[in-house]
């Protein structure tokens, strides 16, 4: 139960405002946001050097008609495997960046009904901190375990809301984006022209640098003699690819050719970085491939028999 509760917390219970929106991270019952200073900050945007300490404040607002008690802590951020979305580690996972450097003045806070409480915190960046981006969040966790589901499949769920922390440690910025493990898998009808075919293009987008990237990915497929079969800008990619993170993504190519020989190329680009990966593909209908294999096999058999029947020199 404890493990499943933690998994549900990591996967779905941490809610954030969409990038660029000027309102708090909110799940309808409570919200977490930077303390108001007249600027309407949606997130914490911080920049400093190694060996320094910053102070700031976070506000937790209870929107319900009853008092609520929260565990307040910091956690490191990562990209989810499913879609590359922004998420943060659970309280029990190791903390190396913002999760280890941010210390709220109180680790538990009780907020009266329809009220807010503001808590100061300090962020101490160690002397050995690597330059670049260190994303994370300040999280307000409701430690009560609610039950979801029925009967034997009921599980415990703990809800949390986190305000994002975007920390930049001063020093050289080294953007680096790569496309790894590009592959093409095809589904095609048994008989040419009797059904639809499609291809699934899979690849890994890897941020090998030390700054957050907003990647763009272009897909192009060419057939024989350089004919363009597909040319599109991909949409299902992470809006933010965090440093040292990688995400496995797929793109569907409906109406892929049933009889073709060519190449698929992916070009990923972001600020001051660009890389292209390519993979060859051969599209053959199953019946055509089977017939070709049969012909090749029969021809090989006849050639072997003919060699065996040749008279041997005396």
Backbone torsions as a table, in degrees:
resi	resn	phi	psi	omega
1	UNK	NA	-44.1	-179.7
2	UNK	-62.6	-41.7	-179.7
3	UNK	-65.2	-45.0	-178.5
4	UNK	-65.9	-37.2	176.8
5	UNK	-60.7	-43.1	179.2
6	UNK	-65.0	-38.9	179.4
7	UNK	-63.7	-43.7	179.6
8	UNK	-64.6	-37.4	176.3
9	UNK	-61.0	-46.8	-177.7
10	UNK	-66.9	-35.8	-171.2
11	UNK	-83.8	-37.3	-167.8
12	UNK	-140.1	-9.1	-171.5
13	UNK	-94.1	-14.4	179.6
14	UNK	-87.5	116.5	-173.9
15	UNK	-110.8	143.8	-178.3
16	UNK	-136.4	152.8	170.6
17	UNK	-69.5	149.8	177.9
18	UNK	-67.4	149.4	-179.1
19	UNK	-55.2	133.8	174.8
20	UNK	90.5	-11.7	179.1
21	UNK	-85.5	139.0	-174.5
22	UNK	-97.1	59.6	174.4
23	UNK	-146.8	167.2	-172.4
24	UNK	-72.2	156.7	167.2
25	UNK	-67.9	129.1	-163.9
26	UNK	-149.5	136.6	174.1
27	UNK	-116.2	14.0	179.2
28	UNK	94.8	-25.9	178.2
29	UNK	-104.2	-38.5	175.8
30	UNK	-149.7	162.2	-178.6
31	UNK	-135.7	159.2	178.7
32	UNK	-135.1	132.0	-177.7
33	UNK	-158.8	161.6	172.9
34	UNK	-59.4	142.5	178.0
35	UNK	-59.2	138.8	-175.2
36	UNK	-64.1	130.2	175.4
37	UNK	-131.0	21.8	-179.5
38	UNK	86.4	-4.5	-178.2
39	UNK	-100.7	-13.5	-179.8
40	UNK	62.2	45.1	-178.3
41	UNK	-65.7	125.5	175.0
42	UNK	-76.7	-30.6	-179.6
43	UNK	-136.2	175.1	172.2
44	UNK	-89.3	117.2	175.2
45	UNK	-110.8	110.8	-173.0
46	UNK	-127.3	144.9	177.7
47	UNK	-143.8	130.1	-179.0
48	UNK	-162.5	177.8	-179.5
49	UNK	-106.0	167.3	176.2
50	UNK	-58.8	144.5	177.1
51	UNK	79.6	14.7	-179.2
52	UNK	-114.7	164.3	179.2
53	UNK	-128.1	131.8	175.7
54	UNK	-114.6	154.0	173.3
55	UNK	-125.5	146.7	179.7
56	UNK	-157.8	-176.3	-179.3
57	UNK	-138.3	147.1	178.6
58	UNK	-122.0	140.9	-179.1
59	UNK	-113.1	129.0	175.8
60	UNK	-111.2	125.4	-177.1
61	UNK	-114.9	126.7	177.8
62	UNK	-95.9	118.5	-177.0
63	UNK	-99.9	3.3	-177.8
64	UNK	-93.6	176.2	-178.8
65	UNK	-94.1	14.8	179.1
66	UNK	-136.9	153.6	175.9
67	UNK	-63.9	148.5	178.4
68	UNK	-134.1	141.6	177.7
69	UNK	-112.7	131.8	-175.8
70	UNK	-122.9	149.2	166.5
71	UNK	-88.4	125.6	-177.3
72	UNK	-109.8	122.0	-178.4
73	UNK	-154.0	166.7	177.4
74	UNK	-106.8	151.9	-179.1
75	UNK	-146.6	154.7	176.8
76	UNK	-80.3	153.2	-179.5
77	UNK	-101.3	159.9	177.4
78	UNK	-155.1	169.1	173.9
79	UNK	-94.9	133.0	-179.9
80	UNK	-70.4	150.0	179.3
81	UNK	-69.5	-30.9	-172.7
82	UNK	-67.9	-47.4	-176.1
83	UNK	-142.7	6.3	179.5
84	UNK	78.1	14.0	179.9
85	UNK	-68.0	161.8	179.5
86	UNK	-78.0	125.8	177.8
87	UNK	-143.9	167.9	179.5
88	UNK	-126.7	156.1	179.5
89	UNK	-67.3	156.2	175.8
90	UNK	-76.4	169.8	-177.2
91	UNK	-62.0	-29.0	-175.6
92	UNK	-88.1	-8.2	-178.3
93	UNK	-83.6	157.6	-179.6
94	UNK	-58.9	146.0	179.4
95	UNK	-119.8	125.6	-175.4
96	UNK	-122.4	-32.3	-177.0
97	UNK	-110.8	-117.4	179.7
98	UNK	-52.8	-38.0	-179.3
99	UNK	-59.4	-31.1	-179.9
100	UNK	-93.5	-23.5	-171.5
101	UNK	-93.8	-21.3	-178.4
102	UNK	-92.9	129.5	179.9
103	UNK	-127.8	105.4	174.4
104	UNK	-66.8	149.6	178.4
105	UNK	-64.5	-25.7	176.7
106	UNK	-134.0	135.4	178.8
107	UNK	-93.5	-8.1	172.0
108	UNK	-134.6	140.2	-177.7
109	UNK	-141.6	133.1	175.5
110	UNK	-104.6	125.3	-176.3
111	UNK	-113.5	120.9	178.4
112	UNK	-62.2	164.9	179.9
113	UNK	-58.9	137.6	177.1
114	UNK	51.6	41.5	-178.6
115	UNK	-138.2	172.8	178.6
116	UNK	-129.9	150.9	174.6
117	UNK	-130.3	133.3	179.0
118	UNK	-108.1	130.2	-176.0
119	UNK	-121.1	126.4	174.3
120	UNK	-71.5	157.2	172.3
121	UNK	-147.9	160.2	174.8
122	UNK	-117.8	146.1	175.3
123	UNK	-121.7	112.8	-178.5
124	UNK	-110.6	114.0	-179.1
125	UNK	-91.3	122.1	-178.4
126	UNK	-67.8	158.6	178.6
127	UNK	-59.8	-30.2	-176.2
128	UNK	-89.8	5.9	-177.5
129	UNK	-62.4	137.0	177.2
130	UNK	-73.2	141.8	175.8
131	UNK	-66.7	157.5	178.5
132	UNK	116.7	-164.5	-174.8
133	UNK	-89.4	139.4	177.3
134	UNK	-132.7	84.9	-176.6
135	UNK	-79.6	152.8	177.8
136	UNK	-168.0	-155.2	179.6
137	UNK	-160.5	154.4	167.4
138	UNK	-99.8	121.8	-167.9
139	UNK	-114.3	134.7	170.5
140	UNK	-108.8	111.5	-174.6
141	UNK	-106.5	125.6	171.1
142	UNK	-81.1	110.8	-172.6
143	UNK	-77.0	-8.2	174.7
144	UNK	-66.2	141.3	179.9
145	UNK	-101.5	114.1	177.1
146	UNK	-92.9	150.9	179.4
147	UNK	-96.7	136.3	177.0
148	UNK	-126.6	143.0	-177.5
149	UNK	90.8	-176.3	-176.4
150	UNK	-133.9	152.2	172.8
151	UNK	57.4	-133.4	-174.5
152	UNK	-69.3	-19.0	-177.2
153	UNK	-96.8	6.0	178.8
154	UNK	-66.0	139.3	-179.0
155	UNK	-132.0	161.6	176.9
156	UNK	-91.2	136.9	-178.7
157	UNK	-128.9	129.8	171.8
158	UNK	-112.4	131.5	-176.9
159	UNK	-99.3	148.5	178.6
160	UNK	-149.8	155.4	175.0
161	UNK	-132.3	137.7	-177.7
162	UNK	-129.1	138.1	172.8
163	UNK	-94.4	125.6	-175.9
164	UNK	-64.8	144.9	174.3
165	UNK	-120.1	117.9	175.8
166	UNK	-106.9	101.1	-178.3
167	UNK	-105.2	129.1	173.2
168	UNK	-112.6	118.2	175.0
169	UNK	-90.1	124.8	-174.2
170	UNK	-60.5	142.7	179.7
171	UNK	148.0	-175.1	-178.1
172	UNK	-61.2	132.0	173.9
173	UNK	-93.9	127.7	-176.1
174	UNK	-127.8	82.9	177.1
175	UNK	-71.1	136.9	179.1
176	UNK	-154.7	118.2	-177.3
177	UNK	-126.2	130.8	179.4
178	UNK	-129.1	157.0	173.0
179	UNK	-112.1	118.2	-175.8
180	UNK	-117.6	154.1	169.8
181	UNK	53.7	47.9	176.8
182	UNK	-72.8	131.6	-179.9
183	UNK	-146.1	156.9	178.3
184	UNK	-129.9	125.1	174.9
185	UNK	-119.2	136.3	-174.2
186	UNK	-118.3	145.3	168.3
187	UNK	-119.8	130.1	-174.6
188	UNK	-146.0	155.2	-177.4
189	UNK	-70.5	161.8	179.1
190	UNK	-65.8	-43.3	-178.6
191	UNK	-111.3	129.9	-179.3
192	UNK	-55.0	135.3	175.1
193	UNK	81.0	1.8	-177.8
194	UNK	-100.2	-1.6	-179.1
195	UNK	-165.5	-179.2	-178.2
196	UNK	-90.3	151.3	176.1
197	UNK	-127.1	156.6	176.6
198	UNK	-153.3	163.1	177.1
199	UNK	-126.1	148.1	175.8
200	UNK	-113.4	116.4	-178.9
201	UNK	-101.1	119.6	-177.6
202	UNK	-116.0	143.7	-179.6
203	UNK	-160.1	161.3	176.6
204	UNK	-113.2	124.9	176.5
205	UNK	-97.4	120.9	-170.8
206	UNK	-125.4	119.9	173.6
207	UNK	-89.8	102.0	-178.2
208	UNK	-92.3	-0.1	-176.7
209	UNK	-94.5	-164.2	-175.6
210	UNK	-115.4	12.1	178.0
211	UNK	-128.9	152.5	177.6
212	UNK	-68.9	137.0	-177.7
213	UNK	-117.3	148.3	172.1
214	UNK	-110.4	85.8	-168.5
215	UNK	-74.9	155.4	169.0
216	UNK	-126.3	140.0	-177.0
217	UNK	-130.5	127.1	177.4
218	UNK	-112.3	135.7	-178.8
219	UNK	-114.5	132.1	177.3
220	UNK	-139.7	133.9	177.2
221	UNK	-123.2	132.7	178.8
222	UNK	-122.1	145.1	178.1
223	UNK	-104.0	-158.4	178.8
224	UNK	-58.4	142.3	177.5
225	UNK	61.9	24.7	174.8
226	UNK	76.2	16.0	179.0
227	UNK	-66.3	134.3	178.4
228	UNK	-81.4	118.6	179.9
229	UNK	-100.3	-27.1	-177.0
230	UNK	-155.8	137.3	179.4
231	UNK	-153.6	105.3	-176.7
232	UNK	-149.3	155.1	172.3
233	UNK	-92.9	126.1	-175.2
234	UNK	-79.5	143.2	-176.8
235	UNK	-106.6	-30.8	-174.6
236	UNK	-86.8	68.2	178.6
237	UNK	-132.2	157.5	-178.9
238	UNK	-63.1	137.6	174.6
239	UNK	-69.0	-29.9	177.3
240	UNK	-135.1	119.9	174.1
241	UNK	-104.9	111.8	-172.1
242	UNK	-76.1	159.0	-178.6
243	UNK	-57.1	138.4	177.0
244	UNK	66.7	11.8	-178.8
245	UNK	-100.9	150.5	175.0
246	UNK	-137.6	148.7	-175.7
247	UNK	-134.8	132.2	175.8
248	UNK	-88.9	122.6	-174.3
249	UNK	-125.0	157.6	177.3
250	UNK	-132.4	150.5	176.9
251	UNK	-134.7	130.5	-179.1
252	UNK	-94.0	136.2	179.1
253	UNK	-115.8	91.9	179.3
254	UNK	-73.5	142.7	-179.8
255	UNK	71.4	27.7	176.5
256	UNK	-60.3	147.7	-176.8
257	UNK	-61.6	144.3	179.9
258	UNK	-89.4	-20.6	179.2
259	UNK	-139.2	100.4	-173.9
260	UNK	-162.0	160.3	175.1
261	UNK	-141.6	118.0	-175.3
262	UNK	-164.5	-149.6	-173.7
263	UNK	-145.3	142.0	174.3
264	UNK	-110.5	131.5	179.6
265	UNK	-124.7	136.4	173.8
266	UNK	-117.8	130.2	176.9
267	UNK	-119.0	116.7	179.1
268	UNK	-105.9	135.4	-179.0
269	UNK	-141.9	151.7	174.0
270	UNK	-155.9	-167.6	-176.4
271	UNK	-58.7	116.5	174.4
272	UNK	60.6	23.4	177.4
273	UNK	-149.5	143.0	-177.2
274	UNK	-157.9	137.8	176.9
275	UNK	-149.2	144.7	177.9
276	UNK	-120.0	135.4	174.9
277	UNK	-123.3	147.1	-177.3
278	UNK	-137.7	151.3	175.9
279	UNK	-145.9	139.8	178.0
280	UNK	-83.5	154.1	176.0
281	UNK	-143.8	152.4	176.2
282	UNK	-128.1	122.0	179.0
283	UNK	-105.5	118.6	178.2
284	UNK	-135.4	127.6	173.7
285	UNK	-59.5	147.7	-176.5
286	UNK	-57.8	-43.0	-178.5
287	UNK	-65.8	-40.5	178.9
288	UNK	-65.2	-42.9	179.6
289	UNK	-64.4	-40.3	179.6
290	UNK	-65.3	-41.7	179.4
291	UNK	-64.7	-41.8	179.0
292	UNK	-63.2	-41.2	178.8
293	UNK	-64.8	-38.7	178.9
294	UNK	-65.3	-42.2	-179.7
295	UNK	-65.0	-44.5	179.2
296	UNK	-62.7	-42.0	179.8
297	UNK	-64.2	-43.4	179.8
298	UNK	-65.3	-41.3	178.5
299	UNK	-63.5	-39.2	178.2
300	UNK	-64.6	-39.5	179.1
301	UNK	-64.6	-42.9	179.2
302	UNK	-64.5	-38.8	180.0
303	UNK	-65.1	-40.7	178.9
304	UNK	-65.5	-42.4	179.1
305	UNK	-64.5	-39.1	-179.8
306	UNK	-64.5	-38.8	178.3
307	UNK	-65.6	-37.5	-179.0
308	UNK	-69.0	-29.3	-177.1
309	UNK	-83.8	-8.9	179.3
310	UNK	-65.0	137.7	178.3
311	UNK	-66.7	136.9	179.1
312	UNK	-81.7	139.1	178.2
313	UNK	-64.1	141.1	-178.9
314	UNK	-79.4	NA	NA
